[in-house]
């Protein structure tokens, strides 16, 4: 077993990250690298807006950690349940004063558009309101796991 998988299993079994999905190394690495390559230009919010992403609701946080400010592409969100790793429906930014720092991407589908939760990177989406969602922390490490919703290392919302 590779060392990263052993550490991930130890952290999960020790209960240090209750309810988190701990990502495994290996098969997903190249797919997540492709996501980083495809979303690198969105470190610029201007580039994200030019690509059709707009502010969605308020900044999200919980007792489990931060999530950040979401920018959502309505075109991708309303694509009848299609999911493509390199075109996430949402970009998630940490709010740092008047600066936004890209930390994560989120895949979102309307539950009504699919017969059950889709999966990506070998990870099932989970319910969130009328959606199925999956976060991928491709721009910020997350001790809770690459696919966890919340990240303790993301600043709380202002």
N, C-alpha and C positions, 0 to 999 in steps of 0.2 A: 504494500500500500504506500502511496506517495506521502511525503511528510506533510504537505498542505492538507491533504484529506484527513490525516491523523489528527492534526491540530484542530481542524474544523469539527471533527467528531468529538474531540475532548471538550471543546468549548460548548458545543450543543448539549452533550450529556451532563456537563457540570451545571447546567441550568443558568449559565451566565447570560444567556440571550433567550429568555422565555418567549416561545411562540415564533421565533425567527426562522426563516428558511436560510440555511447555510449553503452557499453555492459550492459546488465541487470544482476542482481544477481539472483541466484537461480538455475534454471535448468542446466545451463552451468557449475556451480561450480565443480561438480564431474567429468565432462568431461575434464575440464581444469586441474584439479588435476591429472588426468590420463596422460595428456600430460606432465606435469611437472615430474611425476614419470618416464615416458618413455624416457625423454630427459635429465634427471639429469646427466647422465654420460658424456654428451656432453659439460659440463662446461670445460672439457678437450678437447682442439682442437685435440690433438693426438687421443683421442677416436673417435672423429667425423671423422677424416681422416681414421682411421682403419675401420670405418663403411661405408666408400665410399663417404663421403662428401668432396668436393674440393672447393677451392676459386672460386667465381663467380664474374667476373668484378671487378669494384672498389667499394670502400665504398660509400654508398648512403646517401645524405643529401639534404635538401631543406630549403626554408624560413620557412616552417611549422615545422621543427625540424630535428632530425637525424633519421637514420634508422640503419645504420651500415654496416659491412662487411658480405656479404652472403657467406655461404658455401652450395653448392647444391649437392644433390645426383642425378646423371644422371640416375641411375637405377630407382629411384622412379619417377623422372620427366618423364621418357619415359615409364611409366606403363599404357599407353592407357587410361588415364583419371581417373584412380582409385584414390580415396582419402580416407585416413585413418587417423583419428585424432592423433594416437600415432606414426605415421611414417611420419612426415612432410618432404616435398621435400627440404626445406631449413632451415638452422639454421642461426640466425642473431646475430652477435657479435658486441658489442661496442668496438671501438679501443681506448685503453688507453695506449698511448706510444707504448711499444713493447708487451703489454698484450692484449688479447682478452677476453671480458666478455660476456657470453651468455645472451642475453636480450629478444629474441623473436624467434618464429618459423614462417615459412611461408609455406602456402600450395599453390602449383602452378600446373596448368594443361594447356596443349596446347589447345587453342580454337578449333583447328581442330579435337581434340580427343573426343569432347563432343558436344551435340546438343544445349547446352545453359549453362549459368553459374551454376556451382554446388553450394551447400551450405553446411556448417558445423557449428555446434554449433548454428543452427538457423540463421546463417548469410550468405547472398549471397556473392559469390566471385564477384570481379569487374574486368573489362578489364585493362590490362597493356601490351601494345604491343601485341604480338601474344598469350598472356597467359590470363587466369583468375587467380586471386590471392586473398589470404586472409591471413593477418597477425594475429597472436595471441601473445600478449605481456604477456607471462606467467612467465617471469623471471624479468620483470621490470614493475612497475606501469606506466600507461600512462593516464594522465589527459584527453587526447583526446578520450579515450576509448580503451578497450581491443583489438578491432579489427581495429583500425585506422592504416593507413600506417606509419605515422610519429609520432615521440615522442620528445617533447621539452626537455625531461630530458636525452636524449642520446647525448653524446658529439659529436661535429662536427667532420667530418673526418679530419685526419691530412693532 
